[in-house]
């Protein structure tokens, strides 16, 4: 059974850092583009960052550029999101996703309905940033 499981969320103060992890199981994901999305209460799910299978190509939403860093360790079948200088507006449930076809840029360009067509989704981890 293929699964993506996020971890690392929590309650932090503005300016703090967190590192999220997305552990994949059931098969090797080294050929898949993987990405992070987030959904704040009452809002649509939105793209945060994506990384190619090799890790050589990344894409970020403008709102997180310079603060968040996406990475992956294919030996561990795990993807990460290092989040620095967190802001209250970063508060959301963070989800990881994987797709064998999309590039990181294409993953970032998916419409709000298209994103739900990606191959695999995790169940999310909650990040709360207090001011």
Secondary structure, DSSP 8 states (H G I E B T S, - for coil): --EEEEE--EEEETT--EEEEEEEESS--TTSEEEEEEE-TTS--EEEEEE-TTS--EEE-TTTTTTEEEEEETTTTEEEEEE-S--GGG-EEEEEEEESS--HHHHHH--TTGGGGSSEE---EEEEEE-
